[in-house]
């Protein structure tokens, strides 16, 4: 069971492609969007025409769909998040919300060449994912800027991380090609996390992040990085997108599980990192119903197909879709 580590001490749209819009414009954009905002903020997660928010229900099946699916494994899907027992912290990737006045700190990276070497809003209140990855996701509610870090730790007053990246949640701009992020695919983690406020509201309107044990030595748009060793002919590349088949029955599933299943049919799931096969991620929250978690474990991976997203691409430097 993963835990939060707070202040842990460890020894070592078309116009939305460019960042820099004002906080006021971010609020206006959020007000116009019908998508759910990040809890505690007025920030939606990237523009409505962003790749993560694209409907893929009518895209053609990818020619490598069967091979890629089998390469990931035959197990059912596994929600890599959930509630915990008494006295335990919730399981998942936590989200920390800060204001514009939050103090920023320098981070010493183990992989500095592909990290955004800016100061990050870190403090003893920063929530860190438990387990080996130790992700931290931070949203500045004043500016709608996203900060993400991998393998974050603190020793005394100094912060250390494997890698780090930052994005404007108002922009579709992607990272440089070949650059990782806090994820192996070089993509942001936040847009692929299931969040309790959206499931509770009955609307999940984005793709969901998932992992595979072995991947190809290639990435496809909008991914910018890969960490695999196999051929793309036999194994999926970073950025591969799958969707749940339209005829998959929701009979016997809870109301909340039906919300997630609907999202998987319309928006799909995106391969973003190496890890256990068909594990998909959600925010760390004490509110996840145990029935929802058990229901999601019943979804078979055989009910998914890979889709060809190439026609969505406008240009390689942008996550904006046609």
Phi and psi in degrees as GROMACS dihedral restraints (atoms count N, CA, C in turn):
[ dihedral_restraints ]
;  ai    aj    ak    al  type     phi  dphi    fc
    3     4     5     6     1   -75.7    20    10
    4     5     6     7     1   154.2    20    10
    6     7     8     9     1  -133.2    20    10
    7     8     9    10     1   159.7    20    10
    9    10    11    12     1   -74.9    20    10
   10    11    12    13     1   145.8    20    10
   12    13    14    15     1  -123.8    20    10
   13    14    15    16     1   102.8    20    10
   15    16    17    18     1  -100.1    20    10
   16    17    18    19     1   118.6    20    10
   18    19    20    21     1    63.4    20    10
   19    20    21    22     1    34.8    20    10
   21    22    23    24     1   -66.1    20    10
   22    23    24    25     1   144.6    20    10
   24    25    26    27     1  -106.9    20    10
   25    26    27    28     1   113.7    20    10
   27    28    29    30     1  -132.6    20    10
   28    29    30    31     1   136.6    20    10
   30    31    32    33     1   -75.8    20    10
   31    32    33    34     1   152.5    20    10
   39    40    41    42     1   -51.9    20    10
   40    41    42    43     1   -41.6    20    10
   42    43    44    45     1   -74.7    20    10
   43    44    45    46     1    -8.7    20    10
   45    46    47    48     1   -90.9    20    10
   46    47    48    49     1    11.4    20    10
   48    49    50    51     1   -74.9    20    10
   49    50    51    52     1   -26.1    20    10
   51    52    53    54     1  -104.6    20    10
   52    53    54    55     1   134.0    20    10
   54    55    56    57     1   -75.8    20    10
   55    56    57    58     1   172.7    20    10
   57    58    59    60     1   109.0    20    10
   58    59    60    61     1     1.3    20    10
   60    61    62    63     1   -67.5    20    10
   61    62    63    64     1   156.5    20    10
   63    64    65    66     1   -73.0    20    10
   64    65    66    67     1   163.5    20    10
   66    67    68    69     1   -64.0    20    10
   67    68    69    70     1   -34.7    20    10
   69    70    71    72     1   -61.7    20    10
   70    71    72    73     1   -41.7    20    10
   72    73    74    75     1   -67.6    20    10
   73    74    75    76     1   -30.4    20    10
   75    76    77    78     1   -66.0    20    10
   76    77    78    79     1   -41.7    20    10
   78    79    80    81     1   -63.7    20    10
   79    80    81    82     1   -42.2    20    10
   81    82    83    84     1   -62.1    20    10
   82    83    84    85     1   -44.6    20    10
   84    85    86    87     1   -62.6    20    10
   85    86    87    88     1   -41.0    20    10
   87    88    89    90     1   -65.1    20    10
   88    89    90    91     1   -37.6    20    10
   90    91    92    93     1   -66.6    20    10
   91    92    93    94     1   -33.6    20    10
   93    94    95    96     1   -77.1    20    10
   94    95    96    97     1   -29.8    20    10
   96    97    98    99     1   -75.5    20    10
   97    98    99   100     1   145.2    20    10
   99   100   101   102     1   -94.6    20    10
  100   101   102   103     1    -3.7    20    10
  102   103   104   105     1   -76.2    20    10
  103   104   105   106     1   155.2    20    10
  105   106   107   108     1   -69.7    20    10
  106   107   108   109     1   145.1    20    10
  108   109   110   111     1   -90.3    20    10
  109   110   111   112     1   165.9    20    10
  111   112   113   114     1   -67.3    20    10
  112   113   114   115     1   131.7    20    10
  114   115   116   117     1   -52.8    20    10
  115   116   117   118     1   131.3    20    10
  117   118   119   120     1    87.5    20    10
  118   119   120   121     1     5.0    20    10
  120   121   122   123     1  -139.1    20    10
  121   122   123   124     1   173.4    20    10
  123   124   125   126     1  -106.3    20    10
  124   125   126   127     1    18.7    20    10
  126   127   128   129     1   -96.2    20    10
  127   128   129   130     1   120.7    20    10
  129   130   131   132     1   -82.7    20    10
  130   131   132   133     1   161.0    20    10
  132   133   134   135     1   -94.5    20    10
  133   134   135   136     1    95.0    20    10
  135   136   137   138     1    68.0    20    10
  136   137   138   139     1   161.3    20    10
  138   139   140   141     1   -60.2    20    10
  139   140   141   142     1   159.4    20    10
  141   142   143   144     1   -59.9    20    10
  142   143   144   145     1   -29.0    20    10
  144   145   146   147     1   -92.6    20    10
  145   146   147   148     1    20.9    20    10
  147   148   149   150     1   -79.2    20    10
  148   149   150   151     1   151.9    20    10
  150   151   152   153     1   -50.1    20    10
  151   152   153   154     1   -44.5    20    10
  153   154   155   156     1   -63.2    20    10
  154   155   156   157     1   -26.2    20    10
  156   157   158   159     1  -100.1    20    10
  157   158   159   160     1    10.6    20    10
  159   160   161   162     1   -84.7    20    10
  160   161   162   163     1   137.6    20    10
  162   163   164   165     1   -74.9    20    10
  163   164   165   166     1   120.5    20    10
  165   166   167   168     1  -114.6    20    10
  166   167   168   169     1    15.2    20    10
  168   169   170   171     1   -65.7    20    10
  169   170   171   172     1   -22.3    20    10
  171   172   173   174     1  -110.8    20    10
  172   173   174   175     1     6.3    20    10
  174   175   176   177     1   -72.9    20    10
  175   176   177   178     1   152.4    20    10
  177   178   179   180     1   -68.8    20    10
  178   179   180   181     1   152.6    20    10
  180   181   182   183     1   -70.8    20    10
  181   182   183   184     1   137.4    20    10
  183   184   185   186     1   -70.1    20    10
  184   185   186   187     1   144.5    20    10
  186   187   188   189     1   -62.8    20    10
  187   188   189   190     1   -23.4    20    10
  189   190   191   192     1   -99.5    20    10
  190   191   192   193     1    14.1    20    10
  192   193   194   195     1   -52.8    20    10
  193   194   195   196     1   -52.6    20    10
  195   196   197   198     1   -63.8    20    10
  196   197   198   199     1   -44.1    20    10
  198   199   200   201     1   -64.3    20    10
  199   200   201   202     1   -44.6    20    10
  201   202   203   204     1   -63.7    20    10
  202   203   204   205     1   -42.8    20    10
  204   205   206   207     1   -64.0    20    10
  205   206   207   208     1   -43.9    20    10
  207   208   209   210     1   -66.5    20    10
  208   209   210   211     1   -32.7    20    10
  210   211   212   213     1   -66.6    20    10
  211   212   213   214     1   -29.8    20    10
  213   214   215   216     1   -75.4    20    10
  214   215   216   217     1   -29.5    20    10
  216   217   218   219     1   126.7    20    10
  217   218   219   220     1   169.5    20    10
  219   220   221   222     1  -105.9    20    10
  220   221   222   223     1     4.3    20    10
  222   223   224   225     1   -69.8    20    10
  223   224   225   226     1   167.5    20    10
  225   226   227   228     1   -73.0    20    10
  226   227   228   229     1   166.6    20    10
  228   229   230   231     1   -64.0    20    10
  229   230   231   232     1   154.4    20    10
  231   232   233   234     1  -135.2    20    10
  232   233   234   235     1   114.1    20    10
  234   235   236   237     1   -68.8    20    10
  235   236   237   238     1   119.1    20    10
  237   238   239   240     1   -91.8    20    10
  238   239   240   241     1    48.5    20    10
  240   241   242   243     1  -165.9    20    10
  241   242   243   244     1   168.7    20    10
  243   244   245   246     1   154.8    20    10
  244   245   246   247     1   174.8    20    10
  246   247   248   249     1   -75.0    20    10
  247   248   249   250     1   173.0    20    10
  249   250   251   252     1  -130.2    20    10
  250   251   252   253     1   174.2    20    10
  252   253   254   255     1   -77.4    20    10
  253   254   255   256     1   177.1    20    10
  255   256   257   258     1   -56.3    20    10
  256   257   258   259     1   129.5    20    10
  258   259   260   261     1    81.5    20    10
  259   260   261   262     1    -4.1    20    10
  261   262   263   264     1  -100.9    20    10
  262   263   264   265     1   154.3    20    10
  264   265   266   267     1   -84.8    20    10
  265   266   267   268     1   151.0    20    10
  267   268   269   270     1   -64.4    20    10
  268   269   270   271     1   156.6    20    10
  270   271   272   273     1  -100.5    20    10
  271   272   273   274     1   126.7    20    10
  273   274   275   276     1   147.7    20    10
  274   275   276   277     1  -166.5    20    10
  276   277   278   279     1  -103.7    20    10
  277   278   279   280     1   115.9    20    10
  279   280   281   282     1   -77.2    20    10
  280   281   282   283     1   155.4    20    10
  282   283   284   285     1  -118.9    20    10
  283   284   285   286     1   127.3    20    10
  285   286   287   288     1  -106.0    20    10
  286   287   288   289     1   130.3    20    10
  288   289   290   291     1  -107.3    20    10
  289   290   291   292     1   130.7    20    10
  291   292   293   294     1  -127.7    20    10
  292   293   294   295     1   168.1    20    10
  294   295   296   297     1  -104.0    20    10
  295   296   297   298     1   174.6    20    10
  297   298   299   300     1   -61.5    20    10
  298   299   300   301     1   -27.2    20    10
  300   301   302   303     1   -82.6    20    10
  301   302   303   304     1    -1.4    20    10
  303   304   305   306     1   -59.5    20    10
  304   305   306   307     1   135.5    20    10
  306   307   308   309     1   -68.5    20    10
  307   308   309   310     1   138.3    20    10
  309   310   311   312     1  -108.7    20    10
  310   311   312   313     1   146.6    20    10
  312   313   314   315     1  -127.6    20    10
  313   314   315   316     1   150.8    20    10
  315   316   317   318     1   -74.1    20    10
  316   317   318   319     1   141.2    20    10
  318   319   320   321     1  -117.6    20    10
  319   320   321   322     1   133.2    20    10
  321   322   323   324     1   -93.4    20    10
  322   323   324   325     1   115.3    20    10
  324   325   326   327     1   -96.9    20    10
  325   326   327   328     1   144.6    20    10
  327   328   329   330     1   -79.5    20    10
  328   329   330   331     1   -22.9    20    10
  330   331   332   333     1  -126.6    20    10
  331   332   333   334     1    69.6    20    10
  333   334   335   336     1   -69.9    20    10
  334   335   336   337     1   -27.6    20    10
  336   337   338   339     1   -63.5    20    10
  337   338   339   340     1   -26.2    20    10
  339   340   341   342     1  -115.0    20    10
  340   341   342   343     1    15.2    20    10
  342   343   344   345     1  -105.0    20    10
  343   344   345   346     1   152.7    20    10
  345   346   347   348     1   -80.9    20    10
  346   347   348   349     1   109.8    20    10
  348   349   350   351     1   -90.3    20    10
  349   350   351   352     1    69.4    20    10
  351   352   353   354     1  -118.7    20    10
  352   353   354   355     1   174.2    20    10
  354   355   356   357     1   -83.7    20    10
  355   356   357   358     1   140.9    20    10
  357   358   359   360     1  -111.1    20    10
  358   359   360   361     1   142.3    20    10
  360   361   362   363     1   -75.9    20    10
  361   362   363   364     1    87.7    20    10
  363   364   365   366     1  -118.5    20    10
  364   365   366   367     1   146.0    20    10
  366   367   368   369     1  -159.1    20    10
  367   368   369   370     1  -177.6    20    10
  369   370   371   372     1   -65.5    20    10
  370   371   372   373     1   -14.2    20    10
  372   373   374   375     1   -92.1    20    10
  373   374   375   376     1    -2.8    20    10
  375   376   377   378     1   -67.1    20    10
  376   377   378   379     1   128.2    20    10
  378   379   380   381     1   -88.7    20    10
  379   380   381   382     1   131.9    20    10
  381   382   383   384     1  -122.3    20    10
  382   383   384   385     1   132.8    20    10
  384   385   386   387     1   -61.7    20    10
  385   386   387   388     1   140.3    20    10
  387   388   389   390     1   -78.1    20    10
  388   389   390   391     1   179.7    20    10
  390   391   392   393     1    82.6    20    10
  391   392   393   394     1  -163.4    20    10
  393   394   395   396     1   -77.6    20    10
  394   395   396   397     1   -28.7    20    10
  396   397   398   399     1   -80.8    20    10
  397   398   399   400     1   -32.9    20    10
  399   400   401   402     1    49.1    20    10
  400   401   402   403     1    51.1    20    10
  402   403   404   405     1   -73.2    20    10
  403   404   405   406     1   148.8    20    10
  405   406   407   408     1  -131.1    20    10
  406   407   408   409     1   129.2    20    10
  408   409   410   411     1  -119.7    20    10
  409   410   411   412     1   123.8    20    10
  411   412   413   414     1  -127.7    20    10
  412   413   414   415     1   129.6    20    10
  414   415   416   417     1  -116.9    20    10
  415   416   417   418     1   123.8    20    10
  417   418   419   420     1   -84.4    20    10
  418   419   420   421     1   110.8    20    10
  420   421   422   423     1   -71.6    20    10
  421   422   423   424     1   -17.3    20    10
  423   424   425   426     1   -81.4    20    10
  424   425   426   427     1   -36.1    20    10
  426   427   428   429     1  -112.8    20    10
  427   428   429   430     1    -8.4    20    10
  429   430   431   432     1    56.3    20    10
  430   431   432   433     1    43.5    20    10
  432   433   434   435     1  -103.5    20    10
  433   434   435   436     1   136.8    20    10
  435   436   437   438     1  -104.9    20    10
  436   437   438   439     1   132.8    20    10
  438   439   440   441     1  -122.5    20    10
  439   440   441   442     1   132.5    20    10
  441   442   443   444     1  -134.4    20    10
  442   443   444   445     1   140.1    20    10
  444   445   446   447     1  -134.8    20    10
  445   446   447   448     1   146.3    20    10
  447   448   449   450     1  -112.5    20    10
  448   449   450   451     1   136.7    20    10
  450   451   452   453     1    58.2    20    10
  451   452   453   454     1    50.8    20    10
  453   454   455   456     1   -81.7    20    10
  454   455   456   457     1   136.1    20    10
  456   457   458   459     1  -151.8    20    10
  457   458   459   460     1   168.4    20    10
  459   460   461   462     1  -135.5    20    10
  460   461   462   463     1   139.5    20    10
  462   463   464   465     1  -129.3    20    10
  463   464   465   466     1   109.1    20    10
  465   466   467   468     1    65.5    20    10
  466   467   468   469     1  -124.9    20    10
  468   469   470   471     1   -96.9    20    10
  469   470   471   472     1     2.5    20    10
  471   472   473   474     1  -101.6    20    10
  472   473   474   475     1   140.4    20    10
  474   475   476   477     1  -106.4    20    10
  475   476   477   478     1   141.2    20    10
  477   478   479   480     1  -129.2    20    10
  478   479   480   481     1   148.3    20    10
  480   481   482   483     1  -155.7    20    10
  481   482   483   484     1   155.5    20    10
  483   484   485   486     1   -68.2    20    10
  484   485   486   487     1   -49.2    20    10
  486   487   488   489     1  -154.9    20    10
  487   488   489   490     1   163.1    20    10
  489   490   491   492     1  -151.4    20    10
  490   491   492   493     1   151.4    20    10
  492   493   494   495     1  -149.7    20    10
  493   494   495   496     1   155.3    20    10
  495   496   497   498     1  -139.2    20    10
  496   497   498   499     1   146.6    20    10
  498   499   500   501     1  -138.4    20    10
  499   500   501   502     1   154.2    20    10
  501   502   503   504     1   -87.1    20    10
  502   503   504   505     1   127.9    20    10
  504   505   506   507     1   -73.3    20    10
  505   506   507   508     1    -3.0    20    10
  507   508   509   510     1   -96.8    20    10
  508   509   510   511     1    -2.9    20    10
  510   511   512   513     1  -118.4    20    10
  511   512   513   514     1   152.6    20    10
  513   514   515   516     1   -99.1    20    10
  514   515   516   517     1     5.9    20    10
  516   517   518   519     1   -64.5    20    10
  517   518   519   520     1   135.0    20    10
  519   520   521   522     1   -99.3    20    10
  520   521   522   523     1   169.4    20    10
  522   523   524   525     1   -75.0    20    10
  523   524   525   526     1   169.9    20    10
  525   526   527   528     1   -65.5    20    10
  526   527   528   529     1   145.6    20    10
  528   529   530   531     1   -63.8    20    10
  529   530   531   532     1   133.3    20    10
  531   532   533   534     1    94.4    20    10
  532   533   534   535     1    -7.9    20    10
  534   535   536   537     1   -91.7    20    10
  535   536   537   538     1   133.6    20    10
  537   538   539   540     1   -79.9    20    10
  538   539   540   541     1  -176.8    20    10
  540   541   542   543     1  -140.0    20    10
  541   542   543   544     1  -138.8    20    10
  543   544   545   546     1   -84.8    20    10
  544   545   546   547     1    -0.1    20    10
  546   547   548   549     1  -126.3    20    10
  547   548   549   550     1   151.4    20    10
  549   550   551   552     1   -63.5    20    10
  550   551   552   553     1   -26.1    20    10
  552   553   554   555     1   -80.3    20    10
  553   554   555   556     1    -5.4    20    10
  555   556   557   558     1    73.9    20    10
  556   557   558   559     1    16.3    20    10
  558   559   560   561     1  -103.5    20    10
  559   560   561   562     1   160.8    20    10
  561   562   563   564     1   -72.8    20    10
  562   563   564   565     1   149.0    20    10
  564   565   566   567     1   -85.5    20    10
  565   566   567   568     1   -41.5    20    10
  567   568   569   570     1   -50.3    20    10
  568   569   570   571     1   -46.5    20    10
  570   571   572   573     1   -65.2    20    10
  571   572   573   574     1   -16.2    20    10
  573   574   575   576     1  -100.8    20    10
  574   575   576   577     1     3.7    20    10
  576   577   578   579     1   -87.2    20    10
  577   578   579   580     1   135.3    20    10
  579   580   581   582     1   -71.4    20    10
  580   581   582   583     1   134.2    20    10
  582   583   584   585     1  -119.2    20    10
  583   584   585   586     1   137.9    20    10
  585   586   587   588     1   -60.6    20    10
  586   587   588   589     1   -37.4    20    10
  588   589   590   591     1   -63.0    20    10
  589   590   591   592     1   -31.3    20    10
  591   592   593   594     1   -79.9    20    10
  592   593   594   595     1   -38.2    20    10
  594   595   596   597     1   -64.1    20    10
  595   596   597   598     1   -44.6    20    10
  597   598   599   600     1   -60.9    20    10
  598   599   600   601     1   -38.1    20    10
  600   601   602   603     1   -75.4    20    10
  601   602   603   604     1   -10.9    20    10
  603   604   605   606     1    88.1    20    10
  604   605   606   607     1    14.2    20    10
  606   607   608   609     1  -141.1    20    10
  607   608   609   610     1   111.5    20    10
  609   610   611   612     1  -112.3    20    10
  610   611   612   613     1   112.7    20    10
  612   613   614   615     1  -119.0    20    10
  613   614   615   616     1    48.5    20    10
  615   616   617   618     1  -161.0    20    10
  616   617   618   619     1   164.4    20    10
  618   619   620   621     1   -72.6    20    10
  619   620   621   622     1   164.9    20    10
  621   622   623   624     1  -120.1    20    10
  622   623   624   625     1   138.4    20    10
  624   625   626   627     1   -75.5    20    10
  625   626   627   628     1   138.1    20    10
  627   628   629   630     1  -144.2    20    10
  628   629   630   631     1   171.1    20    10
  630   631   632   633     1  -125.0    20    10
  631   632   633   634     1   159.9    20    10
  633   634   635   636     1  -136.1    20    10
  634   635   636   637     1   147.1    20    10
  636   637   638   639     1   -70.1    20    10
  637   638   639   640     1   -36.7    20    10
  639   640   641   642     1  -134.5    20    10
  640   641   642   643     1   132.7    20    10
  642   643   644   645     1  -130.8    20    10
  643   644   645   646     1   170.4    20    10
  645   646   647   648     1   -78.2    20    10
  646   647   648   649     1   160.2    20    10
  648   649   650   651     1   -87.2    20    10
  649   650   651   652     1    53.0    20    10
  651   652   653   654     1  -159.1    20    10
  652   653   654   655     1   151.9    20    10
  654   655   656   657     1  -126.9    20    10
  655   656   657   658     1   151.3    20    10
  657   658   659   660     1  -121.8    20    10
  658   659   660   661     1   151.4    20    10
  660   661   662   663     1   -49.6    20    10
  661   662   663   664     1   136.2    20    10
  663   664   665   666     1   -94.6    20    10
  664   665   666   667     1     8.0    20    10
  666   667   668   669     1   -59.8    20    10
  667   668   669   670     1   150.5    20    10
  669   670   671   672     1  -122.3    20    10
  670   671   672   673     1     0.4    20    10
  672   673   674   675     1  -154.8    20    10
  673   674   675   676     1   155.4    20    10
  675   676   677   678     1  -141.5    20    10
  676   677   678   679     1   161.5    20    10
  678   679   680   681     1  -141.7    20    10
  679   680   681   682     1    31.5    20    10
  681   682   683   684     1  -104.4    20    10
  682   683   684   685     1   177.3    20    10
  684   685   686   687     1  -133.8    20    10
  685   686   687   688     1     0.0    20    10
  687   688   689   690     1  -105.4    20    10
  688   689   690   691     1   172.2    20    10
  690   691   692   693     1   -76.0    20    10
  691   692   693   694     1   144.2    20    10
  693   694   695   696     1   -67.3    20    10
  694   695   696   697     1   -16.7    20    10
  696   697   698   699     1   -71.2    20    10
  697   698   699   700     1   -25.0    20    10
  699   700   701   702     1  -115.0    20    10
  700   701   702   703     1   -23.0    20    10
  702   703   704   705     1  -131.4    20    10
  703   704   705   706     1   148.7    20    10
  705   706   707   708     1   -72.1    20    10
  706   707   708   709     1   142.9    20    10
  708   709   710   711     1   -86.4    20    10
  709   710   711   712     1   161.9    20    10
  711   712   713   714     1   -60.0    20    10
  712   713   714   715     1   136.6    20    10
  714   715   716   717     1    98.1    20    10
  715   716   717   718     1    -7.7    20    10
  717   718   719   720     1   -62.0    20    10
  718   719   720   721     1   139.6    20    10
  720   721   722   723     1  -121.5    20    10
  721   722   723   724     1   132.9    20    10
  723   724   725   726     1  -118.8    20    10
  724   725   726   727     1   155.6    20    10
  726   727   728   729     1  -135.0    20    10
  727   728   729   730     1   152.5    20    10
  729   730   731   732     1   -76.6    20    10
  730   731   732   733     1   137.6    20    10
  732   733   734   735     1   -60.3    20    10
  733   734   735   736     1   141.6    20    10
  735   736   737   738     1   -58.9    20    10
  736   737   738   739     1   -33.9    20    10
  738   739   740   741     1   -88.0    20    10
  739   740   741   742     1     8.3    20    10
  741   742   743   744     1   -65.4    20    10
  742   743   744   745     1   125.7    20    10
  744   745   746   747     1   -78.8    20    10
  745   746   747   748     1   137.1    20    10
  747   748   749   750     1  -100.2    20    10
  748   749   750   751     1     8.0    20    10
  750   751   752   753     1   -60.0    20    10
  751   752   753   754     1   130.7    20    10
  753   754   755   756     1    88.7    20    10
  754   755   756   757     1    -4.4    20    10
  756   757   758   759     1   -91.1    20    10
  757   758   759   760     1   151.5    20    10
  759   760   761   762     1   -68.6    20    10
  760   761   762   763     1   165.1    20    10
  762   763   764   765     1   -58.4    20    10
  763   764   765   766     1   -43.7    20    10
  765   766   767   768     1   -67.1    20    10
  766   767   768   769     1   -39.0    20    10
  768   769   770   771     1   -65.1    20    10
  769   770   771   772     1   -35.3    20    10
  771   772   773   774     1   -63.8    20    10
  772   773   774   775     1   -32.8    20    10
  774   775   776   777     1   -63.7    20    10
  775   776   777   778     1   -43.5    20    10
  777   778   779   780     1   -69.4    20    10
  778   779   780   781     1   -41.5    20    10
  780   781   782   783     1   -61.5    20    10
  781   782   783   784     1   -41.9    20    10
  783   784   785   786     1   -60.2    20    10
  784   785   786   787     1   -41.2    20    10
  786   787   788   789     1   -65.2    20    10
  787   788   789   790     1   -39.9    20    10
  789   790   791   792     1   -66.7    20    10
  790   791   792   793     1   -27.8    20    10
  792   793   794   795     1   -76.7    20    10
  793   794   795   796     1   -38.5    20    10
  795   796   797   798     1   -89.4    20    10
  796   797   798   799     1   -43.2    20    10
  798   799   800   801     1  -108.1    20    10
  799   800   801   802     1   -24.4    20    10
  801   802   803   804     1    79.8    20    10
  802   803   804   805     1  -165.7    20    10
  804   805   806   807     1  -131.6    20    10
  805   806   807   808     1   147.5    20    10
  807   808   809   810     1  -119.2    20    10
  808   809   810   811     1   129.0    20    10
  810   811   812   813     1   -75.4    20    10
  811   812   813   814     1   115.3    20    10
  813   814   815   816     1  -123.9    20    10
  814   815   816   817     1   -10.0    20    10
  816   817   818   819     1  -163.8    20    10
  817   818   819   820     1   163.1    20    10
  819   820   821   822     1   -84.7    20    10
  820   821   822   823     1   141.2    20    10
  822   823   824   825     1   172.9    20    10
  823   824   825   826     1  -163.1    20    10
  825   826   827   828     1   -64.2    20    10
  826   827   828   829     1   143.7    20    10
  828   829   830   831     1   -65.1    20    10
  829   830   831   832     1   129.1    20    10
  831   832   833   834     1    65.3    20    10
  832   833   834   835     1    22.0    20    10
  834   835   836   837     1   -80.4    20    10
  835   836   837   838     1   129.5    20    10
  837   838   839   840     1  -123.1    20    10
  838   839   840   841     1   152.6    20    10
  840   841   842   843     1  -109.6    20    10
  841   842   843   844     1   151.0    20    10
  843   844   845   846     1  -141.7    20    10
  844   845   846   847     1   167.3    20    10
  846   847   848   849     1   -70.3    20    10
  847   848   849   850     1   153.6    20    10
  849   850   851   852     1   -76.2    20    10
  850   851   852   853     1   119.8    20    10
  852   853   854   855     1  -151.4    20    10
  853   854   855   856     1   145.9    20    10
  855   856   857   858     1   -81.6    20    10
  856   857   858   859     1    -3.8    20    10
  858   859   860   861     1   -95.8    20    10
  859   860   861   862     1    -4.5    20    10
  861   862   863   864     1   -64.5    20    10
  862   863   864   865     1   124.2    20    10
  864   865   866   867     1   -70.8    20    10
  865   866   867   868     1   139.0    20    10
  867   868   869   870     1   -64.1    20    10
  868   869   870   871     1   -32.0    20    10
  870   871   872   873     1   -63.9    20    10
  871   872   873   874     1   -40.3    20    10
  873   874   875   876     1   -60.4    20    10
  874   875   876   877     1   -47.0    20    10
  876   877   878   879     1   -61.7    20    10
  877   878   879   880     1   -44.9    20    10
  879   880   881   882     1   -67.0    20    10
  880   881   882   883     1   -35.3    20    10
  882   883   884   885     1   -65.0    20    10
  883   884   885   886     1   -42.7    20    10
  885   886   887   888     1   -65.3    20    10
  886   887   888   889     1   -25.8    20    10
  888   889   890   891     1   -72.8    20    10
  889   890   891   892     1   -10.4    20    10
  891   892   893   894     1   -88.6    20    10
  892   893   894   895     1   -10.3    20    10
  894   895   896   897     1   -75.2    20    10
  895   896   897   898     1   120.2    20    10
  897   898   899   900     1   -79.9    20    10
  898   899   900   901     1   140.7    20    10
  900   901   902   903     1   -65.2    20    10
  901   902   903   904     1   -23.5    20    10
  903   904   905   906     1   -66.7    20    10
  904   905   906   907     1   -12.8    20    10
  906   907   908   909     1   -87.2    20    10
  907   908   909   910     1     6.6    20    10
  909   910   911   912     1  -108.3    20    10
  910   911   912   913     1   151.8    20    10
  912   913   914   915     1  -131.0    20    10
  913   914   915   916     1   146.7    20    10
  915   916   917   918     1   -78.7    20    10
  916   917   918   919     1   143.7    20    10
  918   919   920   921     1  -116.0    20    10
  919   920   921   922     1   154.0    20    10
  921   922   923   924     1   -90.8    20    10
  922   923   924   925     1   108.1    20    10
  924   925   926   927     1   -96.5    20    10
  925   926   927   928     1     6.8    20    10
  927   928   929   930     1   -60.4    20    10
  928   929   930   931     1   -31.9    20    10
  930   931   932   933     1   -73.5    20    10
  931   932   933   934     1   -11.8    20    10
  933   934   935   936     1   -77.5    20    10
  934   935   936   937     1   -23.4    20    10
  936   937   938   939     1   -69.3    20    10
  937   938   939   940     1   130.5    20    10
  939   940   941   942     1   -96.1    20    10
  940   941   942   943     1   -50.4    20    10
  942   943   944   945     1  -156.2    20    10
  943   944   945   946     1   158.5    20    10
  945   946   947   948     1   -68.3    20    10
  946   947   948   949     1   -23.8    20    10
  948   949   950   951     1   -88.1    20    10
  949   950   951   952     1    -1.5    20    10
  951   952   953   954     1  -129.3    20    10
  952   953   954   955     1   144.9    20    10
  954   955   956   957     1   -91.0    20    10
  955   956   957   958     1     6.0    20    10
  957   958   959   960     1   -67.4    20    10
  958   959   960   961     1   140.3    20    10
  960   961   962   963     1  -110.7    20    10
  961   962   963   964     1   160.0    20    10
